[in-house]
């Protein structure tokens, strides 16, 4: 292929995270959308109407591009080739300026009002693009293709790999996590899933591999708790925590020292393992890593080529962006990427690359690609991680008014309360023994003049109770026993204030403190405080140094969503509305994730 020619769609049109045919369909649709917005650029490219002559126009087209730090050097090398060889777009040279920037930081910078200082973004995974779309709107970013692939695997130092049976023995994600996290001689490490696609994809796969149900969820949370003790801030640091057998023995001898983060196994991409081994090659073969590729599938980093606010780009910029995408897919660029350990999107991999990264047959490096986790699966995994890393102290307050007896359409005759209880029990399984949770219910005049009852005081889920039960057992039984109060009205305001006062007065330092309030209606107690008075009192009680956000969930069509949002905002919290009570568990995890991250970055 000539250096000024355009590759066919297959050269750059695959996602790296789905079967090849599906990838081509996905990219075809995305490319159609991009080109519709930029005024037919792709049609012009396909028909040969753009000029890619050997001479440049007087003024080059500048294209600011931000890329994940791992792929940025390769992209910068291609940009330099475009300058040196005077490769043009529509007769003008391309001046592509490449900046390395962590994907999670870029994704966090998107808001409905943000104005990015770049036109193209290449994060390491599509999950960051999805997050940017959620924050800034789907029209803001459009994926036009994919630059590279790299599967997520487990890198293990040679001595530990041998003990685990490498390369002959293969494992599922859950088996690998159990074998390494539970062995203090191996010491599993990873990058923070809140900052790392590699870490989050692996965590999601571990959870999926462990199976469904409360017991599996508890096991996954326990593994995450162990993993959180040896977590690196980002992908750039995780490989540096790998130690030789001698350094692991030294670290184990001082395992009571929390500053020791040496690991014998880490979750990382194949490309990161390739780079690590290349850097340690001079020190001998025993200084590299060996890769385990899980037999139930390795998720892919898929490096999407993303147009940012392309509706606001000039025609020249849009065409230059599309031209640079085709350049990244040509044979010379493919060699540049392969030399740095990246796979070509959707293409079979030559044995040399996995071998240099530490892979060896019969490890399934060629065939074990997993379907990408859904957005919901990633959200659940990140919510569980947020809960696991920082223990939670939650007061759960559930509406028991008579309207909770209403039947939920499509639920097989189950009531709102029945579906709510099932969702709360699912959420409970995501918490560890260190988390503290209590339960209130409310209607009107449940306890004398009070609209609420304290059913289970807030305590650690692992704390023992009389009869050999734990706090978790007590809560499970209490959730199951919740019943709507016949003819009971909704005493929302007084209950909210009382629950918030108690949660604020019992604030636990170092934990994520919150009140989780579920209601299916508006306040119906005529003798209660007013909405304005409640908001004013909540604002006075709120202490930014001791945050206790209110997570208020309006359940069903009769609930006043605006009311719960206003009340929640007064505490620095969030309000949601769900039409199906089965969504409560996911909403709670989503809220904890968002608020926990906000507190962390605040």
C-alpha positions as CSV (number, residue, x, y, z in Angstrom):
1,X,0.0,0.0,0.0
2,X,1.4,3.4,-1.0
3,X,2.0,5.8,1.7
4,X,-0.4,8.3,0.3
5,X,-3.2,5.9,-0.4
6,X,-6.2,5.1,1.7
7,X,-6.5,1.7,3.3
8,X,-9.8,-0.2,3.0
9,X,-12.3,-0.3,5.8
10,X,-10.9,-3.5,7.3
11,X,-7.6,-1.9,7.9
12,X,-8.9,0.3,10.6
13,X,-12.5,-0.6,11.1
14,X,-12.5,-3.2,14.0
15,X,-13.1,-2.7,17.6
16,X,-10.9,-5.3,19.2
17,X,-13.6,-6.3,21.6
18,X,-16.2,-8.1,19.5
19,X,-16.2,-10.6,16.6
20,X,-14.7,-9.2,13.4
21,X,-18.0,-9.0,11.5
22,X,-19.7,-7.2,14.4
23,X,-16.7,-4.9,14.6
24,X,-17.0,-4.0,11.0
25,X,-20.7,-3.3,11.4
26,X,-20.0,-1.1,14.5
27,X,-17.3,0.9,12.8
28,X,-19.3,1.2,9.6
29,X,-22.2,2.7,11.5
30,X,-19.9,5.0,13.5
31,X,-18.1,6.1,10.4
32,X,-21.4,6.8,8.7
33,X,-22.3,9.0,11.6
34,X,-19.0,10.8,11.6
35,X,-19.1,11.6,8.0
36,X,-22.7,12.7,8.0
37,X,-21.8,15.3,10.5
38,X,-18.6,16.5,8.8
39,X,-20.3,17.0,5.5
40,X,-19.5,13.9,3.6
41,X,-15.8,13.6,4.3
42,X,-15.8,9.8,4.2
43,X,-17.8,9.7,1.0
44,X,-15.2,12.0,-0.5
45,X,-12.4,9.8,0.8
46,X,-13.9,6.6,-0.6
47,X,-14.5,8.2,-4.0
48,X,-11.0,9.6,-4.2
49,X,-12.1,13.2,-4.3
50,X,-9.6,14.3,-1.6
51,X,-6.2,15.4,-2.7
52,X,-3.2,13.5,-1.2
53,X,-0.5,14.9,-3.4
54,X,3.2,15.0,-2.6
55,X,3.3,18.8,-2.0
56,X,1.9,20.7,0.9
57,X,-0.2,23.8,0.9
58,X,1.4,26.8,2.5
59,X,-0.5,26.4,5.7
60,X,-0.7,23.0,7.5
61,X,-3.9,21.8,9.1
62,X,-3.3,21.5,12.9
63,X,-4.9,18.6,14.7
64,X,-4.6,18.4,18.5
65,X,-4.8,14.8,19.6
66,X,-4.8,13.4,23.1
67,X,-3.9,9.7,23.6
68,X,-3.5,7.2,26.4
69,X,0.1,7.3,27.6
70,X,0.8,3.7,26.5
71,X,-0.2,4.3,22.9
72,X,0.9,7.9,22.6
73,X,4.5,7.3,21.6
74,X,3.4,5.1,18.7
75,X,0.8,7.7,17.6
76,X,3.4,10.4,17.9
77,X,5.8,8.4,15.7
78,X,3.1,8.2,13.0
79,X,2.4,11.9,13.3
80,X,6.1,12.6,12.8
81,X,6.1,10.4,9.7
82,X,3.2,12.4,8.4
83,X,5.3,15.6,8.8
84,X,8.6,14.2,7.5
85,X,6.9,12.6,4.4
86,X,4.6,15.6,3.9
87,X,1.5,13.4,3.8
88,X,-1.4,15.6,3.0
89,X,-5.1,15.9,3.6
90,X,-7.0,17.6,0.8
91,X,-3.7,19.2,-0.4
92,X,-2.6,20.5,3.0
93,X,0.0,19.1,5.3
94,X,-1.1,17.6,8.6
95,X,0.4,19.0,11.8
96,X,-0.8,16.4,14.3
97,X,0.2,17.4,17.9
98,X,0.1,14.4,20.2
99,X,-0.3,14.7,24.0
100,X,-0.2,11.8,26.4
101,X,-2.9,12.0,29.0
102,X,-4.5,9.5,31.3
103,X,-7.8,8.2,30.0
104,X,-9.7,8.5,33.3
105,X,-8.6,12.2,33.6
106,X,-9.8,13.0,30.1
107,X,-13.1,11.3,30.7
108,X,-13.6,13.1,34.0
109,X,-13.0,16.5,32.2
110,X,-16.1,16.1,30.1
111,X,-19.2,18.0,31.2
112,X,-22.2,19.5,29.4
113,X,-20.3,22.8,29.3
114,X,-16.7,21.6,28.8
115,X,-14.7,22.8,25.8
116,X,-11.9,20.2,25.2
117,X,-8.6,21.6,24.0
118,X,-8.3,18.7,21.5
119,X,-10.1,17.4,18.4
120,X,-9.3,13.7,18.6
121,X,-9.0,11.4,21.6
122,X,-7.5,7.9,21.7
123,X,-8.2,6.4,25.2
124,X,-7.2,2.9,26.0
125,X,-10.7,1.6,26.2
126,X,-14.2,2.4,24.9
127,X,-15.6,2.5,28.5
128,X,-14.0,6.0,28.9
129,X,-15.8,7.2,25.7
130,X,-19.1,5.9,27.2
131,X,-18.4,7.7,30.4
132,X,-17.7,10.9,28.5
133,X,-21.0,10.5,26.6
134,X,-22.9,10.1,29.8
135,X,-21.3,13.3,31.2
136,X,-21.4,15.5,28.1
137,X,-24.0,14.1,25.8
138,X,-23.7,11.5,23.1
139,X,-23.3,14.1,20.3
140,X,-20.1,15.3,21.9
141,X,-17.9,12.3,21.0
142,X,-18.1,9.8,18.1
143,X,-15.9,6.8,17.7
144,X,-14.7,6.6,14.1
145,X,-12.5,3.5,14.3
146,X,-9.9,1.7,16.4
147,X,-6.2,2.0,16.5
148,X,-5.0,-1.2,18.3
149,X,-5.9,-4.0,20.6
150,X,-4.3,-5.5,23.7
151,X,-5.9,-8.2,25.8
152,X,-5.9,-8.0,29.6
153,X,-4.1,-10.8,31.4
154,X,-2.3,-11.7,34.6
155,X,1.5,-11.1,34.7
156,X,3.3,-13.3,37.2
157,X,7.0,-13.4,38.2
158,X,8.7,-16.6,36.9
159,X,9.1,-18.4,40.3
160,X,5.4,-17.8,41.2
161,X,4.3,-18.6,37.6
162,X,6.0,-22.0,37.9
163,X,4.3,-22.7,41.2
164,X,1.0,-21.9,39.5
165,X,1.7,-24.4,36.7
166,X,2.6,-22.0,33.9
167,X,2.3,-22.4,31.0
168,X,0.5,-25.8,31.0
169,X,-2.2,-25.0,33.5
170,X,-5.0,-22.6,32.6
171,X,-7.4,-20.8,34.9
172,X,-10.6,-18.9,34.8
173,X,-10.6,-15.3,36.1
174,X,-12.1,-16.4,39.4
175,X,-9.6,-19.2,39.8
176,X,-6.7,-17.0,39.0
177,X,-7.9,-14.3,41.5
178,X,-8.4,-16.9,44.2
179,X,-5.0,-18.6,43.6
180,X,-3.1,-15.4,43.7
181,X,-5.0,-13.1,46.1
182,X,-5.1,-15.8,48.7
183,X,-1.4,-16.7,48.5
184,X,0.8,-14.3,50.5
185,X,3.8,-15.6,48.6
186,X,2.4,-14.3,45.3
187,X,0.7,-11.1,46.4
188,X,-1.8,-10.0,43.7
189,X,-1.7,-6.4,42.7
190,X,-3.5,-4.2,40.2
191,X,-4.1,-0.6,39.1
192,X,-7.0,1.2,40.8
193,X,-10.2,0.2,38.9
194,X,-11.5,3.8,39.3
195,X,-8.5,5.0,37.2
196,X,-7.7,2.0,35.1
197,X,-9.6,0.2,32.3
198,X,-7.3,-2.8,32.8
199,X,-8.2,-3.0,36.5
200,X,-11.9,-2.5,36.0
201,X,-12.2,-4.9,33.1
202,X,-10.4,-7.6,35.1
203,X,-12.5,-6.9,38.2
204,X,-15.7,-7.2,36.1
205,X,-14.5,-10.5,34.6
206,X,-13.6,-11.8,38.1
207,X,-17.1,-11.0,39.3
208,X,-18.8,-12.6,36.2
209,X,-16.5,-15.7,36.4
210,X,-17.4,-16.2,40.1
211,X,-21.1,-16.7,39.2
212,X,-24.3,-15.1,40.5
213,X,-25.9,-15.1,43.9
214,X,-25.1,-13.6,47.3
215,X,-22.4,-16.1,48.0
216,X,-20.5,-15.4,44.8
217,X,-20.9,-11.7,45.3
218,X,-19.5,-11.9,48.8
219,X,-16.5,-13.9,47.5
220,X,-15.8,-11.4,44.8
221,X,-16.0,-8.5,47.3
222,X,-13.6,-10.4,49.6
223,X,-11.2,-10.8,46.7
224,X,-11.5,-7.1,45.9
225,X,-10.8,-6.3,49.6
226,X,-7.5,-8.2,49.4
227,X,-6.7,-6.7,46.1
228,X,-7.3,-3.2,47.4
229,X,-4.4,-3.6,49.8
230,X,-1.9,-3.7,46.9
231,X,-3.4,-1.3,44.4
232,X,-1.5,1.2,42.3
233,X,-2.9,4.6,41.4
234,X,-2.8,3.9,37.6
235,X,-1.5,1.6,34.9
236,X,1.8,3.5,34.7
237,X,2.8,2.3,38.2
238,X,1.4,-1.2,38.4
239,X,4.2,-3.1,36.6
240,X,6.8,-1.3,38.8
241,X,5.4,-3.1,41.8
242,X,6.5,-6.5,40.4
243,X,9.3,-8.0,42.5
244,X,11.7,-10.9,42.1
245,X,11.5,-13.9,44.4
246,X,14.0,-12.4,46.7
247,X,12.2,-9.1,47.0
248,X,8.9,-10.9,47.6
249,X,10.4,-12.9,50.5
250,X,11.7,-9.6,52.0
251,X,8.3,-8.0,51.6
252,X,6.6,-11.0,53.1
253,X,8.9,-10.9,56.1
254,X,7.6,-7.4,56.8
255,X,4.0,-7.9,55.8
256,X,2.8,-5.9,58.7
257,X,4.4,-2.9,57.1
258,X,1.6,-1.2,55.0
259,X,4.2,0.6,52.9
260,X,5.3,-2.7,51.3
261,X,3.5,-3.0,47.9
262,X,5.7,-5.5,46.1
263,X,3.6,-8.0,44.1
264,X,4.4,-11.3,42.5
265,X,1.4,-11.1,40.2
266,X,-0.4,-8.1,38.6
267,X,-3.3,-7.5,36.3
268,X,-2.0,-5.8,33.2
269,X,-2.4,-5.6,29.4
270,X,-0.4,-7.7,27.1
271,X,1.2,-4.5,25.7
272,X,2.3,-3.5,29.3
273,X,3.9,-6.9,29.8
274,X,5.6,-6.6,26.4
275,X,7.1,-3.2,27.5
276,X,8.1,-4.5,30.9
277,X,9.9,-7.5,29.5
278,X,11.6,-5.4,26.9
279,X,12.9,-3.1,29.6
280,X,14.2,-6.1,31.7
281,X,15.6,-8.1,28.8
282,X,19.2,-7.1,29.6
283,X,18.8,-8.4,33.1
284,X,18.0,-11.9,32.0
285,X,15.0,-14.1,31.1
286,X,14.1,-14.7,34.8
287,X,13.5,-10.9,35.3
288,X,10.5,-10.8,33.0
289,X,6.9,-11.8,33.6
290,X,4.9,-14.8,32.5
291,X,1.4,-14.2,31.2
292,X,-1.7,-16.2,32.2
293,X,-4.6,-15.7,29.7
294,X,-7.8,-16.7,31.4
295,X,-9.6,-19.5,29.6
296,X,-13.0,-17.8,30.1
297,X,-11.9,-14.9,28.0
298,X,-9.5,-11.9,28.1
299,X,-11.2,-8.5,27.7
300,X,-9.5,-6.2,25.2
301,X,-8.2,-2.6,25.5
302,X,-9.5,-1.4,22.1
303,X,-8.0,2.1,21.7
304,X,-11.0,3.9,20.0
305,X,-10.2,6.8,17.7
306,X,-12.7,9.3,18.9
307,X,-13.8,12.6,17.3
308,X,-14.5,15.2,19.9
309,X,-17.1,17.8,19.2
310,X,-16.6,17.2,15.5
311,X,-19.7,19.2,14.7
312,X,-17.7,22.2,15.7
313,X,-14.6,21.3,13.7
314,X,-13.8,22.9,10.4
315,X,-14.0,20.9,7.3
316,X,-10.2,20.9,7.0
317,X,-9.9,19.6,10.6
318,X,-12.5,16.9,10.1
319,X,-10.9,15.7,6.9
320,X,-7.4,15.8,8.5
321,X,-8.8,13.7,11.4
322,X,-10.2,11.1,9.1
323,X,-7.0,11.1,7.0
324,X,-4.9,10.5,10.1
325,X,-7.1,7.6,11.1
326,X,-6.4,5.9,7.7
327,X,-2.7,6.6,8.2
328,X,-2.8,4.9,11.6
329,X,-4.2,1.8,9.8
330,X,-1.6,1.5,7.1
331,X,1.1,-1.1,7.0
332,X,3.9,1.2,8.2
333,X,1.9,2.3,11.2
334,X,0.9,-1.3,11.9
335,X,4.7,-2.1,12.2
336,X,5.2,0.8,14.5
337,X,2.4,-0.3,16.8
338,X,3.5,-4.0,16.7
339,X,7.1,-3.0,17.7
340,X,5.6,-1.5,20.9
341,X,3.5,-4.6,21.7
342,X,0.1,-3.7,20.2
343,X,-2.1,-6.0,18.2
344,X,-3.8,-4.9,15.0
345,X,-7.5,-4.5,15.6
346,X,-9.5,-7.6,14.6
347,X,-6.5,-9.4,13.1
348,X,-4.9,-12.7,14.0
349,X,-1.9,-12.3,16.2
350,X,1.6,-13.7,15.3
351,X,3.1,-15.8,18.0
352,X,6.1,-13.5,18.4
353,X,4.2,-10.7,20.1
354,X,2.6,-12.8,22.9
355,X,5.8,-14.7,23.3
356,X,7.7,-11.4,23.9
357,X,5.0,-10.4,26.4
358,X,5.4,-13.6,28.4
359,X,2.8,-15.8,26.8
360,X,3.3,-19.4,25.8
361,X,1.2,-22.2,24.5
362,X,-1.1,-23.8,25.7
363,X,-2.1,-20.4,27.3
364,X,-5.0,-19.3,25.0
365,X,-3.5,-16.1,23.9
366,X,-4.7,-16.4,20.3
367,X,-8.3,-17.4,20.9
368,X,-9.4,-16.4,24.4
369,X,-11.1,-13.0,23.7
370,X,-14.0,-12.1,25.9
371,X,-17.1,-10.1,24.9
372,X,-16.7,-6.7,26.5
373,X,-18.6,-6.3,29.8
374,X,-21.8,-4.3,29.5
375,X,-22.0,-0.7,30.9
376,X,-24.1,-2.1,33.7
377,X,-21.6,-4.8,34.5
378,X,-18.8,-2.2,34.6
379,X,-20.9,0.1,36.8
380,X,-21.7,-2.8,39.2
381,X,-18.0,-3.7,39.4
382,X,-16.9,-0.1,40.1
383,X,-19.7,0.4,42.6
384,X,-18.6,-2.8,44.4
385,X,-15.0,-1.6,44.3
386,X,-15.8,1.8,45.7
387,X,-17.7,0.1,48.5
388,X,-14.9,-2.3,49.1
389,X,-12.0,0.1,49.2
390,X,-13.7,2.5,51.5
391,X,-15.9,0.8,54.1
392,X,-19.5,2.2,54.0
393,X,-21.7,3.3,56.8
394,X,-25.3,3.4,55.5
395,X,-28.7,4.0,57.1
396,X,-31.3,2.5,54.8
397,X,-34.8,4.1,55.2
398,X,-37.6,2.3,53.4
399,X,-41.2,3.6,52.7
400,X,-43.7,1.2,54.2
401,X,-46.8,3.2,53.3
402,X,-49.9,1.4,51.9
403,X,-49.1,2.3,48.3
404,X,-46.0,0.0,48.5
405,X,-48.6,-2.8,48.2
406,X,-49.3,-1.8,44.6
407,X,-48.5,-4.4,42.0
408,X,-45.5,-3.8,39.7
409,X,-46.5,-4.4,36.1
410,X,-44.7,-7.3,34.5
411,X,-43.4,-8.7,37.8
412,X,-45.7,-11.7,38.0
413,X,-48.0,-10.1,40.5
414,X,-45.3,-9.0,43.0
415,X,-45.8,-5.7,44.9
416,X,-43.5,-2.7,45.0
417,X,-42.4,-3.8,48.4
418,X,-41.7,-7.3,47.3
419,X,-39.5,-6.1,44.4
420,X,-37.9,-3.5,46.6
421,X,-36.9,-6.1,49.2
422,X,-35.4,-8.4,46.5
423,X,-33.3,-5.5,45.1
424,X,-32.2,-4.5,48.6
425,X,-31.1,-8.0,49.3
426,X,-29.1,-8.0,46.1
427,X,-27.4,-4.8,47.1
428,X,-26.6,-6.2,50.6
429,X,-24.6,-9.0,49.0
430,X,-22.2,-6.4,47.5
431,X,-21.1,-5.2,51.0
432,X,-18.3,-6.7,53.0
433,X,-18.2,-7.7,56.7
434,X,-16.5,-4.3,57.5
435,X,-19.4,-2.2,56.2
436,X,-22.0,-0.8,58.6
437,X,-25.6,-0.8,57.6
438,X,-28.8,-0.2,59.5
439,X,-32.6,-0.2,58.6
440,X,-35.5,2.1,59.3
441,X,-39.0,1.9,57.8
442,X,-41.6,4.7,57.8
443,X,-45.2,5.5,57.0
444,X,-47.3,7.7,59.4
445,X,-47.5,7.3,63.2
446,X,-45.7,3.9,63.2
447,X,-44.2,4.5,66.7
448,X,-46.7,6.6,68.6
449,X,-46.5,10.1,67.1
450,X,-43.4,9.2,65.1
451,X,-43.6,8.3,61.5
452,X,-40.6,6.0,61.5
453,X,-39.2,2.9,63.3
454,X,-35.5,1.9,63.8
455,X,-35.7,-1.8,62.9
456,X,-32.0,-2.7,62.9
457,X,-29.4,-0.3,64.4
458,X,-26.5,0.5,62.2
459,X,-23.5,-1.9,62.8
460,X,-20.8,-3.8,61.1
461,X,-22.2,-6.6,58.9
462,X,-19.7,-9.0,60.4
463,X,-20.6,-8.3,64.0
464,X,-22.0,-11.2,65.9
465,X,-25.5,-11.1,67.3
466,X,-27.3,-13.3,69.8
467,X,-28.1,-16.8,68.5
468,X,-24.9,-17.1,66.5
469,X,-26.2,-14.7,63.8
470,X,-24.4,-11.7,62.3
471,X,-25.6,-8.2,61.5
472,X,-25.9,-9.3,57.9
473,X,-28.2,-12.1,58.9
474,X,-30.3,-9.7,61.0
475,X,-30.6,-7.3,58.1
476,X,-31.5,-10.0,55.6
477,X,-34.3,-11.1,57.9
478,X,-35.5,-7.6,58.5
479,X,-35.5,-6.8,54.7
480,X,-37.5,-10.0,54.1
481,X,-40.0,-9.0,56.9
482,X,-40.8,-5.5,55.5
483,X,-44.5,-5.1,54.9
484,X,-46.6,-2.2,53.7
485,X,-48.8,-0.6,56.4
486,X,-52.5,-0.9,55.4
487,X,-53.8,2.7,54.8
488,X,-50.5,4.1,55.9
489,X,-49.5,7.5,54.4
490,X,-46.1,8.8,53.6
491,X,-44.4,10.6,56.5
492,X,-41.4,11.6,54.4
493,X,-40.2,14.9,55.8
494,X,-40.0,14.1,59.5
495,X,-38.5,10.7,58.8
496,X,-35.8,12.2,56.5
497,X,-34.8,14.8,59.1
498,X,-34.6,12.3,61.9
499,X,-32.6,9.8,59.9
500,X,-30.2,12.5,58.7
501,X,-29.7,13.9,62.2
502,X,-28.8,10.4,63.6
503,X,-26.4,9.6,60.7
504,X,-24.7,13.0,61.0
505,X,-24.3,12.6,64.8
506,X,-22.8,9.1,64.4
507,X,-20.4,10.0,61.5
508,X,-17.6,7.4,61.1
509,X,-14.3,8.9,60.0
510,X,-12.6,7.2,57.2
511,X,-15.8,5.6,55.9
512,X,-18.3,6.5,53.2
513,X,-21.3,7.7,55.2
514,X,-24.7,8.1,53.7
515,X,-28.5,7.8,54.2
516,X,-30.3,5.8,51.5
517,X,-34.0,6.8,51.4
518,X,-36.6,5.0,49.3
519,X,-40.1,6.3,48.8
520,X,-42.9,5.8,46.4
521,X,-44.8,9.0,47.1
522,X,-44.8,12.6,48.2
523,X,-45.0,13.7,51.8
524,X,-48.6,13.0,53.1
525,X,-48.2,14.0,56.8
526,X,-50.1,17.3,57.3
527,X,-48.5,17.7,60.8
528,X,-44.9,17.5,59.6
529,X,-42.4,20.2,58.9
530,X,-42.6,21.8,55.5
531,X,-40.4,21.0,52.5
532,X,-38.7,24.3,52.7
533,X,-38.0,23.9,56.4
534,X,-36.7,20.4,55.8
535,X,-34.3,21.7,53.1
536,X,-33.1,24.5,55.4
537,X,-32.5,22.3,58.3
538,X,-30.6,19.7,56.2
539,X,-28.4,22.5,54.9
540,X,-27.5,23.6,58.4
541,X,-26.7,20.0,59.5
542,X,-24.5,19.3,56.5
543,X,-20.8,19.5,57.3
544,X,-18.4,19.4,54.3
545,X,-15.6,18.0,56.5
546,X,-17.9,15.2,57.6
547,X,-20.0,14.5,54.5
548,X,-23.2,12.4,54.8
549,X,-24.9,12.6,51.5
550,X,-28.5,11.6,51.1
551,X,-29.2,9.1,48.3
552,X,-32.9,9.6,47.7
553,X,-34.7,7.2,45.3
554,X,-38.2,7.9,44.1
555,X,-39.9,4.6,43.3
556,X,-42.7,4.3,40.9
557,X,-44.9,6.8,39.0
558,X,-46.5,8.4,42.0
559,X,-43.2,9.4,43.6
560,X,-42.3,13.1,43.5
561,X,-38.9,13.0,41.8
562,X,-38.3,16.8,42.0
563,X,-39.0,16.6,45.7
564,X,-36.5,13.9,46.5
565,X,-33.8,15.6,44.3
566,X,-34.2,18.9,46.1
567,X,-34.0,17.2,49.5
568,X,-30.9,15.2,48.4
569,X,-29.1,18.2,47.0
570,X,-29.4,20.0,50.3
571,X,-27.0,17.4,51.8
572,X,-24.6,17.2,48.8
573,X,-26.4,14.0,47.8
574,X,-28.3,12.8,44.7
575,X,-31.9,12.0,43.9
576,X,-33.1,9.4,41.4
577,X,-36.3,8.1,40.0
578,X,-36.9,4.4,39.1
579,X,-40.0,3.1,37.5
580,X,-39.1,-0.5,38.3
581,X,-38.1,-1.2,41.9
582,X,-35.8,-3.9,40.5
583,X,-33.4,-1.1,39.5
584,X,-32.9,0.0,43.1
585,X,-29.8,-2.1,43.6
586,X,-28.0,-0.7,40.5
587,X,-29.0,2.8,41.4
588,X,-27.6,2.5,45.0
589,X,-24.3,1.2,43.6
590,X,-24.2,4.0,41.0
591,X,-24.8,6.6,43.6
592,X,-22.2,5.3,46.0
593,X,-19.7,5.1,43.1
594,X,-20.4,8.7,42.0
595,X,-20.5,10.2,45.5
596,X,-17.5,8.2,46.7
597,X,-15.4,9.4,43.7
598,X,-16.5,13.0,44.2
599,X,-15.4,12.9,47.8
600,X,-12.1,11.3,46.8
601,X,-11.4,14.0,44.3
602,X,-12.8,16.8,46.4
